[in-house]
Amino acid sequence: MDFKVKGKLFFVAGATSGFGGNIARLLLEEGAHVILNARGEDRLKAIEEEFKGTAEILAGDITTDAIISKLKRLIGERYLSGAVINAGGPPAMSFTSTEIHDWDDAYERILRWKVKLTQELLPIFSEQNYGRLVYIESASVKQPIENLVLSNSLRLAVVGFVKTLSQEIARSGITLNILAPGYHATPAMERLFTHKSMLLGITPEKAREEFEEESRVGFLGDPYDFATLALWLLSSYSGFVTGQTISVDGGLVKGVMG
C-alpha cells in the first residue's frame, strides 16, 4: 500500500531505537523526509548517512525546552505533515518505593514536555489546516501495570489533554491519536525483565516468559509491526480518526473498551 508520505516532512522523537526507531525507518523507506531526534548523536549520524538527503538529525533531549526550540527553528517555514511524540518513561517503581521527587521527575519526563511540544507545533499545523500528531504511550493507560505507578499515573494525564485538544480542534484538519503498546521486543522491555528478575529472584529469561504469558497471544510484539499502524495514523488516510487511544497489546488489556 502506498501511504502517500513520499517527499513529506515528519518529525520523530526517540528515533534511534524501539518504537520511534522503527517508525522513523519505515517513514524513510517510504520516501518521507524525516527530522530524527534522539540523545545519541552517533546513532543519528549513522541513519543520516544511510538515508542521505531525506534524514535530518536533531541530537539532544526532546524533553527540554532548549531542544524543542531548536526543533521549531529547524522546521522553519517548511510544511510539516506529522510528528511522533515519543520518549522513554520513568523507572519501574511501586508507590511505596517512590519519593515526591520521583513524581516531580515523572511529570517532567512524561507530561510537561509533550504539552510544550504540542503547543509549539500546533500553530504550524493550524496555519496549514493539516497535521498528524501520534503520541506513543502505554497499555497502562487502560489497565495499570504492576510496579509502574509513575507511568500508570502520568500517562493518563497525556490521554486527558490529547483527547480534550482533539475535540477543540476537530475541524481544523489536525488529528491527534495515542498508540498504547503492550509488551514489545524493545530495549525498554529488557529493563523491565531485569527489574522483575531482581524483585522476584528469578532469571531475566524467566521474567521474559512471564511477560509473554501476560500477553494473551503468548509472545512479545514486533515493534516494526507496531510502526506500520503509526505510519497509517501519520498518513492522509487517517483523517476520520482522532482523539483515540489504540491498544496494540496482544490481548493484555482485558476490559471490553481495551
FIKOLZA-1660 file (N, C-alpha, C; in steps of 0.1 Angstrom, whole numbers, plus 5000, padded with zeros to 4 digits):
% residues 258
   i   px   py   pz ch aa at
   1 5008 4988 5000  A  M  N
   1 5000 5000 5000  A  M CA
   1 5009 5012 5000  A  M  C
   2 5005 5022 4992  A  D  N
   2 5012 5035 4991  A  D CA
   2 5006 5044 5002  A  D  C
   3 5014 5047 5012  A  F  N
   3 5009 5056 5023  A  F CA
   3 5009 5071 5019  A  F  C
   4 5014 5074 5007  A  K  N
   4 5015 5088 5002  A  K CA
   4 5022 5097 5012  A  K  C
   5 5033 5093 5017  A  V  N
   5 5042 5101 5025  A  V CA
   5 5055 5105 5018  A  V  C
   6 5057 5101 5006  A  K  N
   6 5069 5104 4999  A  K CA
   6 5071 5119 4997  A  K  C
   7 5083 5123 5001  A  G  N
   7 5086 5138 5000  A  G CA
   7 5080 5146 5011  A  G  C
   8 5072 5141 5019  A  K  N
   8 5066 5149 5030  A  K CA
   8 5075 5149 5042  A  K  C
   9 5074 5160 5050  A  L  N
   9 5083 5162 5062  A  L CA
   9 5076 5157 5075  A  L  C
  10 5083 5149 5083  A  F  N
  10 5078 5144 5095  A  F CA
  10 5089 5146 5106  A  F  C
  11 5084 5146 5118  A  F  N
  11 5094 5147 5130  A  F CA
  11 5091 5134 5138  A  F  C
  12 5102 5127 5142  A  V  N
  12 5101 5116 5151  A  V CA
  12 5110 5117 5162  A  V  C
  13 5105 5116 5175  A  A  N
  13 5113 5117 5187  A  A CA
  13 5117 5102 5191  A  A  C
  14 5128 5101 5197  A  G  N
  14 5132 5087 5201  A  G CA
  14 5135 5079 5189  A  G  C
  15 5142 5084 5179  A  A  N
  15 5142 5079 5165  A  A CA
  15 5153 5069 5163  A  A  C
  16 5160 5064 5173  A  T  N
  16 5172 5055 5170  A  T CA
  16 5169 5041 5175  A  T  C
  17 5158 5039 5183  A  S  N
  17 5156 5025 5188  A  S CA
  17 5141 5024 5191  A  S  C
  18 5137 5011 5194  A  G  N
  18 5124 5009 5199  A  G CA
  18 5113 5013 5189  A  G  C
  19 5102 5018 5194  A  F  N
  19 5091 5022 5186  A  F CA
  19 5095 5034 5176  A  F  C
  20 5101 5044 5182  A  G  N
  20 5105 5056 5174  A  G CA
  20 5114 5052 5163  A  G  C
  21 5124 5043 5166  A  G  N
  21 5133 5039 5156  A  G CA
  21 5127 5032 5144  A  G  C
  22 5117 5023 5147  A  N  N
  22 5110 5016 5137  A  N CA
  22 5101 5025 5128  A  N  C
  23 5095 5034 5135  A  I  N
  23 5086 5044 5128  A  I CA
  23 5094 5052 5119  A  I  C
  24 5105 5058 5124  A  A  N
  24 5114 5066 5116  A  A CA
  24 5119 5059 5103  A  A  C
  25 5124 5046 5105  A  R  N
  25 5129 5039 5094  A  R CA
  25 5118 5036 5084  A  R  C
  26 5106 5032 5088  A  L  N
  26 5095 5029 5079  A  L CA
  26 5092 5042 5071  A  L  C
  27 5091 5053 5077  A  L  N
  27 5089 5066 5070  A  L CA
  27 5099 5068 5060  A  L  C
  28 5112 5066 5063  A  L  N
  28 5123 5069 5054  A  L CA
  28 5123 5059 5043  A  L  C
  29 5119 5046 5045  A  E  N
  29 5118 5036 5035  A  E CA
  29 5107 5039 5025  A  E  C
  30 5097 5047 5030  A  E  N
  30 5086 5051 5022  A  E CA
  30 5088 5064 5014  A  E  C
  31 5100 5069 5016  A  G  N
  31 5104 5081 5009  A  G CA
  31 5101 5094 5015  A  G  C
  32 5097 5094 5028  A  A  N
  32 5095 5106 5035  A  A CA
  32 5108 5113 5039  A  A  C
  33 5107 5126 5042  A  H  N
  33 5118 5134 5047  A  H CA
  33 5116 5134 5062  A  H  C
  34 5125 5130 5070  A  V  N
  34 5123 5129 5085  A  V CA
  34 5133 5136 5093  A  V  C
  35 5129 5144 5102  A  I  N
  35 5137 5150 5112  A  I CA
  35 5138 5140 5124  A  I  C
  36 5149 5134 5126  A  L  N
  36 5151 5124 5136  A  L CA
  36 5157 5130 5149  A  L  C
  37 5151 5127 5160  A  N  N
  37 5156 5132 5173  A  N CA
  37 5159 5120 5182  A  N  C
  38 5170 5121 5189  A  A  N
  38 5174 5112 5200  A  A CA
  38 5186 5118 5207  A  A  C
  39 5190 5113 5218  A  R  N
  39 5201 5118 5226  A  R CA
  39 5215 5114 5220  A  R  C
  40 5215 5102 5214  A  G  N
  40 5228 5097 5209  A  G CA
  40 5231 5101 5195  A  G  C
  41 5240 5111 5194  A  E  N
  41 5243 5117 5181  A  E CA
  41 5250 5107 5171  A  E  C
  42 5258 5098 5176  A  D  N
  42 5264 5088 5167  A  D CA
  42 5254 5079 5159  A  D  C
  43 5244 5075 5167  A  R  N
  43 5234 5066 5160  A  R CA
  43 5226 5074 5150  A  R  C
  44 5223 5087 5154  A  L  N
  44 5216 5095 5145  A  L CA
  44 5224 5097 5132  A  L  C
  45 5237 5100 5133  A  K  N
  45 5245 5102 5121  A  K CA
  45 5246 5090 5112  A  K  C
  46 5245 5078 5118  A  A  N
  46 5245 5066 5110  A  A CA
  46 5233 5065 5102  A  A  C
  47 5222 5069 5107  A  I  N
  47 5209 5068 5100  A  I CA
  47 5209 5079 5089  A  I  C
  48 5215 5091 5092  A  E  N
  48 5216 5102 5083  A  E CA
  48 5224 5098 5071  A  E  C
  49 5235 5090 5074  A  E  N
  49 5244 5086 5063  A  E CA
  49 5237 5075 5054  A  E  C
  50 5229 5067 5061  A  E  N
  50 5222 5056 5053  A  E CA
  50 5211 5062 5044  A  E  C
  51 5204 5073 5049  A  F  N
  51 5194 5079 5041  A  F CA
  51 5197 5093 5038  A  F  C
  52 5208 5094 5030  A  K  N
  52 5213 5108 5026  A  K CA
  52 5202 5116 5019  A  K  C
  53 5200 5128 5023  A  G  N
  53 5191 5136 5016  A  G CA
  53 5177 5136 5022  A  G  C
  54 5173 5126 5029  A  T  N
  54 5160 5125 5034  A  T CA
  54 5159 5124 5050  A  T  C
  55 5171 5121 5056  A  A  N
  55 5172 5120 5070  A  A CA
  55 5179 5133 5075  A  A  C
  56 5173 5139 5085  A  E  N
  56 5178 5151 5090  A  E CA
  56 5179 5149 5106  A  E  C
  57 5189 5153 5112  A  I  N
  57 5190 5149 5126  A  I CA
  57 5190 5161 5136  A  I  C
  58 5185 5159 5148  A  L  N
  58 5185 5168 5159  A  L CA
  58 5188 5161 5171  A  L  C
  59 5201 5162 5175  A  A  N
  59 5205 5154 5187  A  A CA
  59 5202 5162 5200  A  A  C
  60 5198 5155 5210  A  G  N
  60 5195 5162 5223  A  G CA
  60 5183 5157 5229  A  G  C
  61 5180 5161 5241  A  D  N
  61 5169 5157 5250  A  D CA
  61 5156 5164 5246  A  D  C
  62 5147 5158 5239  A  I  N
  62 5135 5165 5235  A  I CA
  62 5126 5169 5246  A  I  C
  63 5128 5164 5258  A  T  N
  63 5120 5168 5270  A  T CA
  63 5124 5182 5275  A  T  C
  64 5134 5188 5269  A  T  N
  64 5139 5201 5274  A  T CA
  64 5134 5212 5265  A  T  C
  65 5132 5224 5270  A  D  N
  65 5127 5235 5263  A  D CA
  65 5137 5239 5252  A  D  C
  66 5150 5237 5255  A  A  N
  66 5160 5242 5245  A  A CA
  66 5160 5234 5232  A  A  C
  67 5158 5220 5233  A  I  N
  67 5158 5212 5221  A  I CA
  67 5144 5214 5214  A  I  C
  68 5134 5216 5221  A  I  N
  68 5121 5219 5215  A  I CA
  68 5122 5232 5207  A  I  C
  69 5129 5242 5212  A  S  N
  69 5131 5255 5205  A  S CA
  69 5139 5252 5193  A  S  C
  70 5150 5244 5194  A  K  N
  70 5158 5241 5182  A  K CA
  70 5150 5234 5171  A  K  C
  71 5141 5225 5175  A  L  N
  71 5132 5218 5166  A  L CA
  71 5124 5229 5158  A  L  C
  72 5118 5238 5165  A  K  N
  72 5109 5248 5159  A  K CA
  72 5117 5256 5149  A  K  C
  73 5130 5259 5152  A  R  N
  73 5138 5267 5143  A  R CA
  73 5142 5258 5131  A  R  C
  74 5144 5245 5133  A  L  N
  74 5148 5236 5122  A  L CA
  74 5137 5234 5112  A  L  C
  75 5125 5234 5117  A  I  N
  75 5113 5232 5108  A  I CA
  75 5111 5245 5100  A  I  C
  76 5113 5256 5107  A  G  N
  76 5112 5269 5100  A  G CA
  76 5099 5271 5093  A  G  C
  77 5099 5275 5080  A  E  N
  77 5087 5278 5072  A  E CA
  77 5082 5265 5064  A  E  C
  78 5089 5254 5067  A  R  N
  78 5085 5242 5059  A  R CA
  78 5072 5237 5063  A  R  C
  79 5066 5229 5054  A  Y  N
  79 5053 5222 5056  A  Y CA
  79 5056 5209 5064  A  Y  C
  80 5051 5209 5076  A  L  N
  80 5053 5197 5084  A  L CA
  80 5040 5188 5084  A  L  C
  81 5041 5176 5079  A  S  N
  81 5029 5167 5078  A  S CA
  81 5025 5161 5091  A  S  C
  82 5035 5157 5099  A  G  N
  82 5032 5150 5111  A  G CA
  82 5043 5149 5121  A  G  C
  83 5040 5144 5133  A  A  N
  83 5050 5143 5143  A  A CA
  83 5047 5131 5152  A  A  C
  84 5058 5124 5156  A  V  N
  84 5056 5113 5166  A  V CA
  84 5062 5118 5179  A  V  C
  85 5054 5118 5189  A  I  N
  85 5058 5123 5202  A  I CA
  85 5061 5111 5211  A  I  C
  86 5073 5109 5214  A  N  N
  86 5078 5096 5219  A  N CA
  86 5091 5098 5227  A  N  C
  87 5091 5092 5239  A  A  N
  87 5104 5092 5247  A  A CA
  87 5103 5082 5258  A  A  C
  88 5114 5078 5264  A  G  N
  88 5114 5068 5274  A  G CA
  88 5106 5073 5287  A  G  C
  89 5101 5063 5294  A  G  N
  89 5094 5067 5306  A  G CA
  89 5102 5066 5319  A  G  C
  90 5096 5068 5330  A  P  N
  90 5103 5068 5343  A  P CA
  90 5107 5054 5347  A  P  C
  91 5115 5052 5357  A  P  N
  91 5119 5039 5361  A  P CA
  91 5107 5031 5367  A  P  C
  92 5108 5018 5367  A  A  N
  92 5098 5009 5373  A  A CA
  92 5099 5010 5388  A  A  C
  93 5087 5014 5395  A  M  N
  93 5087 5016 5409  A  M CA
  93 5073 5012 5414  A  M  C
  94 5072 5008 5426  A  S  N
  94 5059 5007 5433  A  S CA
  94 5056 5020 5440  A  S  C
  95 5044 5022 5444  A  F  N
  95 5040 5035 5450  A  F CA
  95 5048 5037 5463  A  F  C
  96 5049 5027 5471  A  T  N
  96 5056 5028 5484  A  T CA
  96 5071 5030 5483  A  T  C
  97 5076 5028 5471  A  S  N
  97 5091 5030 5470  A  S CA
  97 5094 5044 5464  A  S  C
  98 5084 5051 5461  A  T  N
  98 5086 5065 5455  A  T CA
  98 5088 5075 5465  A  T  C
  99 5095 5086 5462  A  E  N
  99 5096 5098 5469  A  E CA
  99 5089 5109 5461  A  E  C
 100 5086 5120 5467  A  I  N
 100 5079 5131 5459  A  I CA
 100 5087 5136 5448  A  I  C
 101 5101 5135 5449  A  H  N
 101 5109 5140 5437  A  H CA
 101 5108 5131 5425  A  H  C
 102 5104 5118 5428  A  D  N
 102 5102 5109 5417  A  D CA
 102 5090 5113 5409  A  D  C
 103 5080 5118 5416  A  W  N
 103 5067 5123 5409  A  W CA
 103 5070 5136 5401  A  W  C
 104 5078 5144 5407  A  D  N
 104 5082 5157 5400  A  D CA
 104 5089 5153 5387  A  D  C
 105 5099 5144 5388  A  D  N
 105 5107 5140 5377  A  D CA
 105 5098 5133 5366  A  D  C
 106 5088 5125 5371  A  A  N
 106 5079 5118 5361  A  A CA
 106 5070 5128 5354  A  A  C
 107 5066 5139 5361  A  Y  N
 107 5059 5149 5354  A  Y CA
 107 5067 5156 5343  A  Y  C
 108 5080 5158 5345  A  E  N
 108 5088 5164 5335  A  E CA
 108 5091 5154 5324  A  E  C
 109 5092 5142 5327  A  R  N
 109 5096 5132 5316  A  R CA
 109 5084 5127 5308  A  R  C
 110 5072 5127 5314  A  I  N
 110 5061 5121 5307  A  I CA
 110 5051 5132 5302  A  I  C
 111 5048 5142 5310  A  L  N
 111 5037 5151 5306  A  L CA
 111 5042 5165 5301  A  L  C
 112 5050 5172 5309  A  R  N
 112 5052 5186 5306  A  R CA
 112 5058 5188 5292  A  R  C
 113 5068 5181 5288  A  W  N
 113 5074 5183 5275  A  W CA
 113 5064 5180 5264  A  W  C
 114 5055 5171 5265  A  K  N
 114 5046 5168 5255  A  K CA
 114 5036 5180 5253  A  K  C
 115 5032 5186 5264  A  V  N
 115 5023 5197 5263  A  V CA
 115 5031 5209 5256  A  V  C
 116 5043 5211 5261  A  K  N
 116 5051 5222 5255  A  K CA
 116 5053 5220 5240  A  K  C
 117 5057 5208 5236  A  L  N
 117 5060 5205 5222  A  L CA
 117 5047 5206 5214  A  L  C
 118 5036 5201 5219  A  T  N
 118 5023 5203 5212  A  T CA
 118 5019 5218 5210  A  T  C
 119 5022 5226 5221  A  Q  N
 119 5019 5240 5220  A  Q CA
 119 5028 5246 5209  A  Q  C
 120 5040 5242 5207  A  E  N
 120 5049 5248 5197  A  E CA
 120 5045 5243 5183  A  E  C
 121 5041 5231 5181  A  L  N
 121 5038 5226 5168  A  L CA
 121 5024 5229 5163  A  L  C
 122 5015 5232 5172  A  L  N
 122 5001 5234 5169  A  L CA
 122 4999 5246 5159  A  L  C
 123 5006 5258 5161  A  P  N
 123 5004 5269 5152  A  P CA
 123 5009 5265 5138  A  P  C
 124 5019 5257 5136  A  I  N
 124 5024 5252 5123  A  I CA
 124 5012 5245 5116  A  I  C
 125 5007 5235 5123  A  F  N
 125 4996 5227 5117  A  F CA
 125 4984 5235 5115  A  F  C
 126 4981 5245 5124  A  S  N
 126 4969 5253 5122  A  S CA
 126 4970 5262 5110  A  S  C
 127 4981 5267 5107  A  E  N
 127 4983 5275 5095  A  E CA
 127 4981 5267 5082  A  E  C
 128 4985 5254 5083  A  Q  N
 128 4984 5245 5072  A  Q CA
 128 4970 5240 5070  A  Q  C
 129 4962 5240 5081  A  N  N
 129 4949 5233 5081  A  N CA
 129 4951 5218 5079  A  N  C
 130 4962 5213 5084  A  Y  N
 130 4966 5199 5083  A  Y CA
 130 4977 5195 5093  A  Y  C
 131 4976 5183 5098  A  G  N
 131 4986 5178 5107  A  G CA
 131 4983 5165 5113  A  G  C
 132 4993 5157 5116  A  R  N
 132 4990 5144 5122  A  R CA
 132 5000 5143 5134  A  R  C
 133 4994 5142 5146  A  L  N
 133 5002 5140 5158  A  L CA
 133 4999 5126 5164  A  L  C
 134 5009 5118 5166  A  V  N
 134 5008 5105 5171  A  V CA
 134 5017 5104 5184  A  V  C
 135 5011 5101 5195  A  Y  N
 135 5017 5100 5208  A  Y CA
 135 5019 5085 5212  A  Y  C
 136 5031 5081 5215  A  I  N
 136 5034 5068 5220  A  I CA
 136 5034 5067 5235  A  I  C
 137 5023 5060 5240  A  E  N
 137 5022 5059 5255  A  E CA
 137 5023 5045 5259  A  E  C
 138 5013 5039 5265  A  S  N
 138 5014 5025 5270  A  S CA
 138 5000 5020 5273  A  S  C
 139 4999 5007 5272  A  A  N
 139 4987 5000 5275  A  A CA
 139 4983 5002 5290  A  A  C
 140 4992 5007 5298  A  S  N
 140 4989 5010 5312  A  S CA
 140 4979 5021 5314  A  S  C
 141 4976 5029 5303  A  V  N
 141 4966 5039 5304  A  V CA
 141 4952 5033 5304  A  V  C
 142 4951 5020 5301  A  K  N
 142 4938 5013 5301  A  K CA
 142 4938 5002 5312  A  K  C
 143 4949 4997 5316  A  Q  N
 143 4950 4987 5326  A  Q CA
 143 4963 4989 5333  A  Q  C
 144 4963 4993 5346  A  P  N
 144 4976 4995 5353  A  P CA
 144 4985 4983 5352  A  P  C
 145 4998 4986 5350  A  I  N
 145 5008 4976 5350  A  I CA
 145 5016 4976 5363  A  I  C
 146 5018 4964 5369  A  E  N
 146 5024 4963 5382  A  E CA
 146 5038 4969 5382  A  E  C
 147 5041 4977 5393  A  N  N
 147 5054 4983 5395  A  N CA
 147 5057 4994 5386  A  N  C
 148 5047 5000 5379  A  L  N
 148 5049 5011 5370  A  L CA
 148 5040 5023 5375  A  L  C
 149 5039 5026 5387  A  V  N
 149 5030 5035 5393  A  V CA
 149 5032 5049 5386  A  V  C
 150 5044 5053 5384  A  L  N
 150 5046 5066 5378  A  L CA
 150 5041 5067 5364  A  L  C
 151 5044 5057 5356  A  S  N
 151 5039 5057 5342  A  S CA
 151 5024 5055 5342  A  S  C
 152 5019 5046 5350  A  N  N
 152 5004 5044 5351  A  N CA
 152 4997 5057 5353  A  N  C
 153 5002 5065 5362  A  S  N
 153 4996 5078 5366  A  S CA
 153 4997 5089 5356  A  S  C
 154 5009 5092 5353  A  L  N
 154 5012 5104 5345  A  L CA
 154 5008 5103 5330  A  L  C
 155 5008 5091 5325  A  R  N
 155 5004 5089 5311  A  R CA
 155 4989 5091 5309  A  R  C
 156 4982 5088 5320  A  L  N
 156 4967 5091 5319  A  L CA
 156 4965 5106 5317  A  L  C
 157 4973 5115 5323  A  A  N
 157 4972 5129 5320  A  A CA
 157 4974 5132 5306  A  A  C
 158 4984 5125 5299  A  V  N
 158 4986 5128 5285  A  V CA
 158 4973 5124 5277  A  V  C
 159 4967 5113 5280  A  V  N
 159 4955 5109 5274  A  V CA
 159 4944 5120 5276  A  V  C
 160 4943 5126 5288  A  G  N
 160 4933 5136 5290  A  G CA
 160 4935 5148 5282  A  G  C
 161 4948 5153 5281  A  F  N
 161 4950 5165 5273  A  F CA
 161 4948 5163 5258  A  F  C
 162 4953 5151 5253  A  V  N
 162 4952 5148 5239  A  V CA
 162 4937 5147 5235  A  V  C
 163 4929 5140 5243  A  K  N
 163 4915 5138 5240  A  K CA
 163 4908 5152 5240  A  K  C
 164 4911 5160 5250  A  T  N
 164 4905 5173 5251  A  T CA
 164 4908 5182 5239  A  T  C
 165 4921 5183 5235  A  L  N
 165 4926 5191 5224  A  L CA
 165 4920 5186 5211  A  L  C
 166 4919 5173 5209  A  S  N
 166 4914 5167 5197  A  S CA
 166 4899 5172 5195  A  S  C
 167 4892 5173 5206  A  Q  N
 167 4878 5178 5205  A  Q CA
 167 4878 5193 5201  A  Q  C
 168 4887 5201 5207  A  E  N
 168 4887 5215 5205  A  E CA
 168 4890 5219 5191  A  E  C
 169 4899 5211 5184  A  I  N
 169 4903 5214 5170  A  I CA
 169 4899 5204 5160  A  I  C
 170 4888 5197 5162  A  A  N
 170 4884 5186 5154  A  A CA
 170 4882 5190 5139  A  A  C
 171 4878 5202 5137  A  R  N
 171 4875 5207 5123  A  R CA
 171 4887 5214 5117  A  R  C
 172 4898 5213 5122  A  S  N
 172 4910 5220 5117  A  S CA
 172 4918 5213 5107  A  S  C
 173 4915 5200 5105  A  G  N
 173 4924 5191 5096  A  G CA
 173 4935 5185 5104  A  G  C
 174 4936 5187 5117  A  I  N
 174 4946 5182 5125  A  I CA
 174 4941 5170 5134  A  I  C
 175 4947 5159 5134  A  T  N
 175 4943 5148 5142  A  T CA
 175 4954 5145 5152  A  T  C
 176 4949 5140 5164  A  L  N
 176 4958 5136 5175  A  L CA
 176 4953 5123 5180  A  L  C
 177 4962 5113 5180  A  N  N
 177 4959 5100 5184  A  N CA
 177 4970 5094 5193  A  N  C
 178 4967 5084 5201  A  I  N
 178 4976 5078 5210  A  I CA
 178 4977 5063 5207  A  I  C
 179 4989 5058 5206  A  L  N
 179 4991 5044 5205  A  L CA
 179 4996 5039 5219  A  L  C
 180 4989 5028 5223  A  A  N
 180 4991 5023 5237  A  A CA
 180 4997 5009 5236  A  A  C
 181 5010 5007 5234  A  P  N
 181 5016 4994 5233  A  P CA
 181 5016 4986 5245  A  P  C
 182 5015 4973 5244  A  G  N
 182 5017 4964 5254  A  G CA
 182 5032 4960 5254  A  G  C
 183 5034 4947 5257  A  Y  N
 183 5048 4942 5258  A  Y CA
 183 5054 4939 5244  A  Y  C
 184 5064 4947 5240  A  H  N
 184 5070 4945 5227  A  H CA
 184 5085 4942 5229  A  H  C
 185 5092 4937 5219  A  A  N
 185 5106 4934 5220  A  A CA
 185 5114 4946 5218  A  A  C
 186 5115 4955 5228  A  T  N
 186 5122 4967 5227  A  T CA
 186 5132 4968 5239  A  T  C
 187 5142 4977 5238  A  P  N
 187 5152 4979 5249  A  P CA
 187 5145 4982 5262  A  P  C
 188 5134 4989 5262  A  A  N
 188 5127 4993 5274  A  A CA
 188 5122 4980 5281  A  A  C
 189 5118 4970 5274  A  M  N
 189 5113 4958 5280  A  M CA
 189 5125 4950 5286  A  M  C
 190 5136 4951 5280  A  E  N
 190 5148 4944 5286  A  E CA
 190 5150 4950 5301  A  E  C
 191 5148 4963 5302  A  R  N
 191 5150 4968 5316  A  R CA
 191 5139 4963 5325  A  R  C
 192 5127 4961 5320  A  L  N
 192 5116 4955 5329  A  L CA
 192 5119 4941 5332  A  L  C
 193 5125 4933 5323  A  F  N
 193 5129 4919 5326  A  F CA
 193 5139 4919 5338  A  F  C
 194 5149 4928 5337  A  T  N
 194 5159 4929 5348  A  T CA
 194 5153 4933 5361  A  T  C
 195 5144 4943 5361  A  H  N
 195 5137 4948 5373  A  H CA
 195 5129 4936 5379  A  H  C
 196 5121 4929 5371  A  K  N
 196 5113 4919 5376  A  K CA
 196 5121 4907 5382  A  K  C
 197 5132 4904 5375  A  S  N
 197 5140 4893 5379  A  S CA
 197 5146 4896 5393  A  S  C
 198 5150 4909 5395  A  M  N
 198 5156 4913 5408  A  M CA
 198 5145 4912 5419  A  M  C
 199 5133 4917 5416  A  L  N
 199 5122 4917 5426  A  L CA
 199 5118 4903 5430  A  L  C
 200 5118 4894 5421  A  L  N
 200 5113 4880 5423  A  L CA
 200 5124 4870 5425  A  L  C
 201 5136 4874 5423  A  G  N
 201 5147 4864 5425  A  G CA
 201 5147 4853 5414  A  G  C
 202 5143 4857 5402  A  I  N
 202 5143 4848 5391  A  I CA
 202 5152 4853 5380  A  I  C
 203 5155 4845 5370  A  T  N
 203 5164 4849 5359  A  T CA
 203 5156 4859 5350  A  T  C
 204 5164 4867 5343  A  P  N
 204 5157 4876 5333  A  P CA
 204 5150 4868 5322  A  P  C
 205 5155 4856 5319  A  E  N
 205 5148 4848 5309  A  E CA
 205 5134 4843 5314  A  E  C
 206 5134 4840 5327  A  K  N
 206 5121 4836 5333  A  K CA
 206 5112 4848 5334  A  K  C
 207 5117 4859 5337  A  A  N
 207 5109 4872 5337  A  A CA
 207 5103 4875 5324  A  A  C
 208 5111 4873 5313  A  R  N
 208 5106 4875 5300  A  R CA
 208 5094 4865 5297  A  R  C
 209 5096 4853 5301  A  E  N
 209 5085 4843 5298  A  E CA
 209 5072 4847 5305  A  E  C
 210 5073 4853 5317  A  E  N
 210 5061 4857 5325  A  E CA
 210 5054 4869 5318  A  E  C
 211 5062 4878 5312  A  F  N
 211 5056 4889 5305  A  F CA
 211 5050 4884 5292  A  F  C
 212 5056 4874 5285  A  E  N
 212 5050 4868 5273  A  E CA
 212 5036 4862 5277  A  E  C
 213 5036 4855 5288  A  E  N
 213 5023 4848 5292  A  E CA
 213 5012 4858 5295  A  E  C
 214 5016 4870 5300  A  E  N
 214 5006 4881 5302  A  E CA
 214 4999 4885 5290  A  E  C
 215 5006 4885 5278  A  S  N
 215 5000 4888 5266  A  S CA
 215 4993 4876 5261  A  S  C
 216 4980 4877 5259  A  R  N
 216 4972 4865 5256  A  R CA
 216 4976 4858 5244  A  R  C
 217 4983 4864 5234  A  V  N
 217 4988 4857 5222  A  V CA
 217 5000 4849 5226  A  V  C
 218 5007 4852 5237  A  G  N
 218 5018 4843 5242  A  G CA
 218 5032 4847 5237  A  G  C
 219 5033 4859 5231  A  F  N
 219 5046 4863 5227  A  F CA
 219 5047 4878 5227  A  F  C
 220 5059 4884 5226  A  L  N
 220 5061 4898 5226  A  L CA
 220 5058 4904 5212  A  L  C
 221 5053 4916 5212  A  G  N
 221 5050 4922 5199  A  G CA
 221 5063 4926 5191  A  G  C
 222 5062 4928 5178  A  D  N
 222 5073 4932 5170  A  D CA
 222 5071 4947 5168  A  D  C
 223 5081 4955 5172  A  P  N
 223 5080 4970 5170  A  P CA
 223 5078 4975 5156  A  P  C
 224 5083 4967 5146  A  Y  N
 224 5081 4970 5132  A  Y CA
 224 5067 4969 5128  A  Y  C
 225 5060 4959 5133  A  D  N
 225 5046 4958 5130  A  D CA
 225 5038 4969 5137  A  D  C
 226 5042 4973 5149  A  F  N
 226 5036 4985 5156  A  F CA
 226 5038 4997 5147  A  F  C
 227 5050 4999 5141  A  A  N
 227 5053 5011 5133  A  A CA
 227 5043 5012 5121  A  A  C
 228 5039 5001 5115  A  T  N
 228 5030 5002 5104  A  T CA
 228 5017 5008 5107  A  T  C
 229 5012 5006 5119  A  L  N
 229 5000 5013 5124  A  L CA
 229 5002 5028 5126  A  L  C
 230 5014 5031 5132  A  A  N
 230 5017 5045 5133  A  A CA
 230 5018 5052 5120  A  A  C
 231 5024 5045 5110  A  L  N
 231 5025 5051 5097  A  L CA
 231 5012 5054 5091  A  L  C
 232 5002 5046 5092  A  W  N
 232 4989 5048 5088  A  W CA
 232 4983 5061 5095  A  W  C
 233 4985 5062 5108  A  L  N
 233 4979 5073 5115  A  L CA
 233 4986 5086 5111  A  L  C
 234 4999 5085 5106  A  L  N
 234 5006 5097 5101  A  L CA
 234 5002 5101 5087  A  L  C
 235 4995 5092 5080  A  S  N
 235 4992 5094 5066  A  S CA
 235 4978 5102 5065  A  S  C
 236 4976 5106 5053  A  S  N
 236 4963 5113 5050  A  S CA
 236 4951 5104 5051  A  S  C
 237 4953 5091 5050  A  Y  N
 237 4942 5082 5051  A  Y CA
 237 4935 5082 5065  A  Y  C
 238 4941 5087 5075  A  S  N
 238 4936 5086 5089  A  S CA
 238 4928 5098 5093  A  S  C
 239 4923 5106 5084  A  G  N
 239 4917 5119 5087  A  G CA
 239 4904 5118 5095  A  G  C
 240 4897 5106 5095  A  F  N
 240 4885 5104 5102  A  F CA
 240 4887 5098 5116  A  F  C
 241 4900 5096 5120  A  V  N
 241 4903 5090 5133  A  V CA
 241 4911 5101 5141  A  V  C
 242 4905 5105 5152  A  T  N
 242 4911 5115 5161  A  T CA
 242 4907 5113 5175  A  T  C
 243 4915 5116 5184  A  G  N
 243 4912 5116 5199  A  G CA
 243 4911 5101 5204  A  G  C
 244 4917 5092 5197  A  Q  N
 244 4916 5078 5200  A  Q CA
 244 4929 5073 5208  A  Q  C
 245 4927 5064 5217  A  T  N
 245 4938 5057 5223  A  T CA
 245 4937 5042 5219  A  T  C
 246 4946 5038 5210  A  I  N
 246 4945 5025 5204  A  I CA
 246 4955 5015 5210  A  I  C
 247 4950 5005 5216  A  S  N
 247 4958 4994 5222  A  S CA
 247 4965 4986 5211  A  S  C
 248 4977 4983 5213  A  V  N
 248 4985 4974 5205  A  V CA
 248 4992 4965 5215  A  V  C
 249 4985 4954 5220  A  D  N
 249 4989 4948 5232  A  D CA
 249 4988 4933 5233  A  D  C
 250 4985 4927 5222  A  G  N
 250 4984 4912 5222  A  G CA
 250 4974 4906 5232  A  G  C
 251 4964 4914 5234  A  G  N
 251 4953 4909 5243  A  G CA
 251 4956 4912 5258  A  G  C
 252 4966 4920 5261  A  L  N
 252 4969 4923 5275  A  L CA
 252 4958 4929 5283  A  L  C
 253 4952 4940 5277  A  V  N
 253 4941 4947 5283  A  V CA
 253 4928 4938 5282  A  V  C
 254 4922 4936 5294  A  K  N
 254 4911 4926 5294  A  K CA
 254 4897 4933 5294  A  K  C
 255 4897 4946 5296  A  G  N
 255 4885 4954 5295  A  G CA
 255 4878 4954 5282  A  G  C
 256 4865 4955 5281  A  V  N
 256 4858 4955 5268  A  V CA
 256 4861 4967 5260  A  V  C
 257 4866 4978 5266  A  M  N
 257 4869 4990 5259  A  M CA
 257 4884 4990 5256  A  M  C
 258 4891 4979 5258  A  G  N
 258 4906 4979 5256  A  G CA
 258 4909 4981 5241  A  G  C
% end
